[in-house]
């Protein structure tokens, strides 16, 4: 059963435990490519580095390339309602929360493809 993760670390631990971490990275890279965002993550990136780099990329997109940010959310199919429910007063905090929502959505895709 797909778990509702409360923290990004918990999600990444589960992805690693279920041997789907590399597929999660591949899904992220695929959606970034579809959104014409040139960032890619190496297949052997550590969960801690992935968390840090994704957060930095989301922060940069929100600050400098908002249209690309919105396009990436659309391609990933991140819930618009969940994004709108976030507090946008602190962009650092917001980008961390958005990165988590992105990873949760990508994890759902990977999990369902491999479990059903």
PASEBA-1860 file (N, C-alpha, C; in nm, 3 decimals):
! residues 116
1> XXXXXXXX> 0.084/-0.119/0.000/0.000/0.000/0.000/0.088/0.125/0.000 ~ 0.049/0.224/-0.077/0.124/0.349/-0.086/0.105/0.428/0.043 ~ 0.216/0.463/0.104/0.217/0.533/0.231/0.204/0.683/0.209 ~ 0.137/0.751/0.300/0.131/0.897/0.296/0.245/0.952/0.381 ~ 0.352/0.990/0.317/0.472/1.035/0.386/0.452/1.175/0.444 ~ 0.509/1.194/0.562/0.499/1.324/0.630/0.625/1.409/0.608 ~ 0.736/1.343/0.575/0.863/1.413/0.558/0.936/1.358/0.437 ~ 1.016/1.444/0.377/1.091/1.406/0.258/1.188/1.291/0.287
9> XXXXXXXX> 1.249/1.293/0.406/1.345/1.188/0.442/1.276/1.051/0.447 ~ 1.156/1.048/0.503/1.078/0.924/0.512/1.049/0.867/0.373 ~ 1.012/0.954/0.281/0.984/0.913/0.143/1.110/0.854/0.079 ~ 1.223/0.922/0.096/1.347/0.876/0.033/1.395/0.744/0.094 ~ 1.374/0.724/0.223/1.409/0.597/0.287/1.325/0.485/0.228 ~ 1.194/0.508/0.214/1.106/0.406/0.157/1.143/0.374/0.012 ~ 1.175/0.477/-0.066/1.214/0.455/-0.206/1.339/0.367/-0.212 ~ 1.432/0.392/-0.121/1.555/0.313/-0.117/1.525/0.170/-0.072
17> XXXXXXXX> 1.444/0.156/0.034/1.408/0.024/0.086/1.339/-0.062/-0.019 ~ 1.253/0.001/-0.099/1.178/-0.074/-0.199/1.255/-0.087/-0.331 ~ 1.382/-0.049/-0.330/1.470/-0.058/-0.447/1.412/0.018/-0.567 ~ 1.346/0.130/-0.538/1.288/0.212/-0.645/1.350/0.352/-0.648 ~ 1.455/0.372/-0.571/1.517/0.505/-0.564/1.570/0.549/-0.700 ~ 1.638/0.458/-0.772/1.691/0.494/-0.904/1.579/0.526/-1.002 ~ 1.467/0.456/-0.989/1.353/0.484/-1.077/1.290/0.620/-1.043 ~ 1.294/0.656/-0.916/1.247/0.788/-0.874/1.333/0.897/-0.937
25> XXXXXXXX> 1.464/0.877/-0.935/1.557/0.972/-0.999/1.528/0.980/-1.149 ~ 1.509/0.865/-1.212/1.481/0.862/-1.356/1.352/0.936/-1.388 ~ 1.250/0.919/-1.304/1.122/0.989/-1.326/1.140/1.140/-1.312 ~ 1.215/1.183/-1.212/1.244/1.326/-1.196/1.315/1.380/-1.320 ~ 1.418/1.308/-1.365/1.493/1.353/-1.483/1.404/1.359/-1.606 ~ 1.316/1.260/-1.622/1.225/1.256/-1.736/1.133/1.379/-1.736 ~ 1.074/1.411/-1.620/0.983/1.524/-1.613/1.055/1.658/-1.626 ~ 1.177/1.666/-1.574/1.256/1.788/-1.593/1.284/1.809/-1.741
33> XXXXXXXX> 1.318/1.702/-1.811/1.344/1.710/-1.955/1.218/1.754/-2.030 ~ 1.105/1.694/-1.996/0.978/1.732/-2.060/0.945/1.880/-2.037 ~ 0.987/1.933/-1.924/0.961/2.073/-1.891/1.070/2.167/-1.945 ~ 1.163/2.111/-2.022/1.275/2.188/-2.078/1.360/2.254/-1.970 ~ 1.378/2.185/-1.859/1.466/2.232/-1.753/1.592/2.145/-1.761 ~ 1.705/2.210/-1.776/1.828/2.138/-1.809/1.895/2.069/-1.692 ~ 1.838/2.079/-1.575/1.896/2.012/-1.457/1.868/1.862/-1.466 ~ 1.968/1.782/-1.432/1.947/1.638/-1.420/2.019/1.590/-1.294
41> XXXXXXXX> 1.970/1.480/-1.242/2.027/1.422/-1.122/2.098/1.292/-1.160 ~ 2.222/1.273/-1.116/2.291/1.146/-1.145/2.220/1.031/-1.074 ~ 2.221/0.915/-1.135/2.151/0.797/-1.080/2.203/0.760/-0.942 ~ 2.328/0.793/-0.914/2.388/0.754/-0.785/2.388/0.867/-0.682 ~ 2.307/0.971/-0.704/2.300/1.082/-0.609/2.245/1.031/-0.475 ~ 2.303/1.080/-0.367/2.256/1.036/-0.235/2.121/1.102/-0.205 ~ 2.039/1.039/-0.124/1.910/1.100/-0.088/1.926/1.240/-0.028 ~ 2.028/1.260/0.055/2.050/1.392/0.116/2.086/1.495/0.008
49> XXXXXXXX> 2.170/1.457/-0.087/2.206/1.549/-0.195/2.087/1.578/-0.285 ~ 2.007/1.476/-0.312/1.887/1.495/-0.395/1.794/1.597/-0.329 ~ 1.770/1.579/-0.201/1.683/1.671/-0.126/1.736/1.814/-0.137 ~ 1.866/1.830/-0.112/1.928/1.962/-0.114/1.924/2.025/-0.254 ~ 1.960/1.946/-0.355/1.964/1.999/-0.493/1.825/2.031/-0.546 ~ 1.728/1.944/-0.520/1.593/1.971/-0.567/1.538/2.097/-0.502 ~ 1.563/2.112/-0.373/1.520/2.233/-0.302/1.582/2.357/-0.367 ~ 1.711/2.352/-0.397/1.780/2.466/-0.458/1.724/2.498/-0.597
57> XXXXXXXX> 1.696/2.394/-0.674/1.641/2.414/-0.809/1.503/2.477/-0.802 ~ 1.418/2.426/-0.714/1.283/2.480/-0.699/1.290/2.627/-0.655 ~ 1.378/2.654/-0.560/1.396/2.793/-0.513/1.436/2.884/-0.629 ~ 1.532/2.840/-0.708/1.579/2.920/-0.821/1.467/2.939/-0.925 ~ 1.391/2.834/-0.952/1.281/2.846/-1.048/1.176/2.945/-1.000 ~ 1.140/2.939/-0.875/1.039/3.032/-0.820/1.091/3.175/-0.831 ~ 1.218/3.196/-0.799/1.275/3.330/-0.797/1.300/3.388/-0.937 ~ 1.347/3.302/-1.030/1.398/3.353/-1.157/1.323/3.307/-1.281
65> XXXXXXXX> 1.257/3.191/-1.274/1.194/3.135/-1.393/1.056/3.080/-1.356 ~ 0.967/3.170/-1.316/0.839/3.129/-1.262/0.755/3.051/-1.363 ~ 0.757/3.090/-1.489/0.679/3.018/-1.592/0.729/2.874/-1.605 ~ 0.860/2.854/-1.601/0.917/2.719/-1.608/0.879/2.637/-1.484 ~ 0.876/2.704/-1.370/0.834/2.641/-1.245/0.690/2.590/-1.257 ~ 0.601/2.676/-1.305/0.461/2.636/-1.322/0.448/2.523/-1.422 ~ 0.523/2.528/-1.530/0.521/2.422/-1.631/0.568/2.290/-1.571 ~ 0.672/2.294/-1.489/0.723/2.172/-1.424/0.616/2.112/-1.332
73> XXXXXXXX> 0.550/2.196/-1.254/0.442/2.148/-1.167/0.332/2.081/-1.250 ~ 0.300/2.142/-1.363/0.197/2.088/-1.452/0.239/1.952/-1.508 ~ 0.361/1.943/-1.556/0.411/1.818/-1.615/0.419/1.708/-1.510 ~ 0.461/1.743/-1.390/0.468/1.644/-1.282/0.329/1.607/-1.230 ~ 0.232/1.693/-1.257/0.095/1.674/-1.211/0.085/1.688/-1.059 ~ 0.154/1.789/-1.007/0.145/1.821/-0.864/0.013/1.892/-0.841 ~ -0.057/1.855/-0.737/-0.188/1.910/-0.706/-0.184/2.062/-0.689 ~ -0.262/2.130/-0.772/-0.270/2.276/-0.764/-0.326/2.319/-0.628
81> XXXXXXXX> -0.423/2.244/-0.577/-0.483/2.277/-0.446/-0.379/2.268/-0.335 ~ -0.292/2.167/-0.342/-0.189/2.153/-0.239/-0.086/2.266/-0.248 ~ -0.054/2.308/-0.369/0.040/2.419/-0.387/-0.022/2.548/-0.332 ~ -0.148/2.572/-0.366/-0.217/2.694/-0.320/-0.234/2.696/-0.168 ~ -0.238/2.580/-0.105/-0.257/2.572/0.039/-0.130/2.606/0.117 ~ -0.016/2.612/0.048/0.111/2.642/0.115/0.121/2.791/0.147 ~ 0.194/2.821/0.253/0.220/2.960/0.292/0.339/3.011/0.209 ~ 0.315/3.109/0.127/0.419/3.159/0.038/0.498/3.277/0.093
89> XXXXXXXX> 0.486/3.307/0.221/0.552/3.425/0.276/0.704/3.411/0.284 ~ 0.754/3.289/0.298/0.898/3.263/0.304/0.934/3.172/0.187 ~ 1.004/3.226/0.089/1.031/3.151/-0.034/1.121/3.030/-0.009 ~ 1.211/3.039/0.088/1.297/2.924/0.120/1.212/2.809/0.172 ~ 1.124/2.840/0.265/1.033/2.739/0.322/0.938/2.686/0.215 ~ 0.883/2.776/0.135/0.791/2.738/0.028/0.858/2.642/-0.070 ~ 0.979/2.674/-0.112/1.048/2.589/-0.210/1.078/2.451/-0.152 ~ 1.105/2.444/-0.022/1.128/2.315/0.042/0.999/2.231/0.043
97> XXXXXXXX> 0.887/2.296/0.073/0.758/2.226/0.074/0.717/2.182/-0.066 ~ 0.743/2.266/-0.166/0.710/2.231/-0.304/0.797/2.115/-0.351 ~ 0.925/2.115/-0.314/1.014/2.005/-0.351/0.960/1.874/-0.293 ~ 0.909/1.878/-0.171/0.851/1.759/-0.109/0.726/1.714/-0.185 ~ 0.640/1.808/-0.222/0.520/1.772/-0.299/0.558/1.712/-0.435 ~ 0.662/1.766/-0.496/0.710/1.711/-0.624/0.757/1.567/-0.606 ~ 0.838/1.546/-0.504/0.889/1.410/-0.480/0.776/1.314/-0.446 ~ 0.679/1.360/-0.369/0.564/1.274/-0.335/0.491/1.231/-0.462
105> XXXXXXXX> 0.470/1.326/-0.554/0.398/1.295/-0.677/0.480/1.202/-0.766 ~ 0.608/1.227/-0.777/0.694/1.141/-0.858/0.699/1.001/-0.796 ~ 0.704/0.993/-0.663/0.704/0.865/-0.594/0.576/0.788/-0.623 ~ 0.461/0.857/-0.623/0.334/0.790/-0.656/0.342/0.726/-0.794 ~ 0.391/0.800/-0.890/0.402/0.748/-1.027/0.489/0.623/-1.031 ~ 0.608/0.632/-0.970/0.703/0.520/-0.971/0.644/0.401/-0.898 ~ 0.586/0.425/-0.781/0.532/0.318/-0.699/0.422/0.242/-0.774 ~ 0.327/0.320/-0.831/0.215/0.256/-0.903/0.264/0.178/-1.027
113> XXXX> 0.357/0.233/-1.100/0.410/0.163/-1.217/0.473/0.030/-1.180 ~ 0.534/0.025/-1.062/0.608/-0.095/-1.022/0.530/-0.190/-0.933 ~ 0.416/-0.149/-0.882/0.340/-0.233/-0.792/0.210/-0.287/-0.851 ~ 0.163/-0.224/-0.956/0.034/-0.267/-1.013/0.052/-0.342/-1.144
END
